[in-house]
Structures are given as C-alpha cells and as structure tokens.
Amino acid sequence: MITNHWFRSRRLQTAFAGIVFSLCLLGNTSVALGAGWSQGVAIASSVPSAAPNAFAFNPAGNELWATAPAMSGGATVQVAQRPFGGAWSPLTTIATIHSVGALSVQDLSISLSASSHAAAVWLVGGGVQIALRSSTGAWQAPVGFVPTGGASRLRSRLDAHGNGVAAWARATSTGSVVEAVAWTASGTFGAVTQLSPSSQGAYLPDLSVNEAGTAVVVWQVADPQNAGSPYQVESVTRSAGGNWSMATTASPVVPQTWSPQVALDGAGNATAVWEQGSTVDNYRIYAATQRAGGPWSSPVRIEPSDWYMAAQPSVAADAAGNVTASWVVENTSGAMLVHAATRSAGGAWGTPVNLGQLTASGSSPNLLPPVSAARDGSITVVGWAAFGGTGPNVAVRSGSGPWVPMIIGGNPQPFAVLTTNNARASVVWSVGNGVKYHRALMQSDYQ
C-alpha cells in the first residue's frame, strides 16, 4: 500500500520538480477509432536517462521534441522537429548553460502554436529561461528571469497566434507566491507580475491559455509557514493582451485541499478540479466552473465515493465547453485505479468511469494519468502506466462515445501521448538500450 505519508511527501516534491508525463490533444471524429497502434520505432536511440524530455503538436500535425541533457560544464537545451507525415530532424542546440559542473534542467516544456510559433521553457538553478521561435523556425536566445528565492513548478502555454504566458511559484522568506510573465508573438516580454497575495503561502500553480489568448492560473493556498496543510484554491484571469485580475477564491476553506488543475474552453470559461480530504479514507475530487468574467460556482463533488486516497486530478476542455477530468483513487488494499468523468457543455458532471488499474514500482507509482481533449471535441484520451507491466495504457473516447481501453507494447512507463488533427496520435516511452545511464525513446502512432 502507498502510505498517506508517501503522498504527502510526493506532493511537496512536486512543488519543486517537473512533471514527466504529458498529454496534448487535437483530433477529427472521422478517423478517431479507425485503426490501431503501429509497432514502436525509436525516435532517439540514446538519450541520457536523467535528461528531461518534452513534446508538442500543433493543429497542422507538426511536432516538436525538446530535451536537456546535463554535461560537463553545464547543460544544453536541444530541439528536433517533425513535419506532419515526415521524419524527425537532427537535434539542434538552442541554449548552452555554462557552469562549473553538470546542471540539472527542470520543468522543461515546449509549446507549438497554430501559427507555428514555439516556446521552450525550463528552470535551471531556480531561474526561469524562455526561448522563443518565430513562425519561420528561427530560435531566439533564451530570456532569463531570476526570481529572488528561486522558482519552481514552471508552467507555460501559447495561444493560437503565438502569444504566451508562463507562471511559476517563487520561494520567499515566509513561504511562496505565484508569479507570471506574458509575451507577444513578436518576442516582446512584459513585466513579471505577482499574482497571489504575500500574506499567505501559494503553491503548485497550474496554467491554461485558450486559442484567443485568455489565461487562467490556479494555485493552492496554505499558511505561509506550513505548505503541508493547504486549505483553499485561488485563481486569477487575464484577457488577451490585458491585465491580471485580483485573486479570487475557487473553493471554500477546507483542510487538505490539494493539487488544483485548470482548463479553458474557447469562450474563456474555466473549470478547476482538485483533491480534498482531511482524514484517511475520506479523500474526494471536486470541481468548480467560472464563466468568462464571472465568479466561481459552488464546488461540485465529482468522485462520489470516499477513498483511502484520491489524487493527481487532471482536466481538459474542448473549445465548445465539454470538459473531462481524470484522477487516481487508491483503496485500503493498495490497489490504484484510474477514474474519469465528463461534463457536457452547459450540463452536469456524469458518473465516473473506471478506466483501469494503475501500476506501482516500489514507492514510485505513475500517479499522473492526465486527460487531454481535442479542441474540436472529436476525441479524448487518458494515459497511464499499465498494471502488470504489459505496456503503456490509454483509454480513447471518440466524441461522446464510450471509452475504449488499449495497451501499447513496450516499457510500462509512458512518457507522452499526443495527437494531431484527424485523430492521429503518438505515444512515447523509454526503453533500455544497453548503454549505461542512457535510454532510447520509442514511439508508436495511431491512425
């Protein structure tokens, strides 16, 4: 059984480390479930085991991969690209970070807009680095922000035109605050803005940006000196090119309110989900909605049962406002299951569906089964590590149809799941390649 103490420790670690499993979706109903997964092929034959990796697709199906291996004297950030239907390019170095010794790059992520602008963001030594790429493919030198006290939990997104936002938590002498910076597609950065009040602790921010450029950031609130006892979810919003709103509460004051996540639809309506529970066997998942420009609704309980643990929620919305959330539950025997629930646009949350069992490897289970929804509403996907070591698991839903579980051969720890338009998808996972401290990245396509 994964103990309650382990979850507490893991949550605090996530405030200072990146997430290694990500999902991005776009799709088309006509071919959503028409075929299967191809045999896995290597997209990188040798990547340092400790190097972070990040992937992105845009609506045209063009893909970017970023990695950041440490080396003697610092680290490098490298990118490769693959046009839709083409092959991966060789890696190109977009940043070299010099140091006396090797450096660990954290929270690496990459975004690719419909206009073919791109942004790679990462943390190194507590500082934020943002490298932008023009629509013609030219990368600019990274722009650095060095928050006093150091940053963690970096998140970044682009809108359809290539304008972007990044948000992070900054450590202070009494706790933590949440900050953000925005930039234009032409590469002009605004000033760093503090989003959360200094009178409290603000941790684990999450960020969503829609096609029009509306942005929302949520975070968990705690007493400044006690990050291990959060009690509320707060948020701010920003219209495209506008100013950030004042912080507003999205949940009531309830002990042990954890891990808020947020998604925006095309109209700027937001949905936040979080876990909540004050005692063992009393953990639940809640959600709230915010109409564009309005207040947050009263929270709705979307996991009807009480569990030994209910953790790691994820949420995604399509442009029309249909929303799906996924999360992990654990019973008293130690079995962990992946649940998902959907709310149709303007409707109520449906009953959660059990998608499958999650595997655990010692004290390091894959607790990140994120959901992602195509912006046109055609397909939704959840991915997780398969129980029993048979390979990465995904559950695919075409439109509003039933979930279809699938197992993809390979290592049981998936690294990323992405799809383009026309419901073509890719799953990436790592395997040993016989080279010490290195691995190969494998890829299977679905079409």
Disulfide bonds with the S-S distance in Angstrom:
none
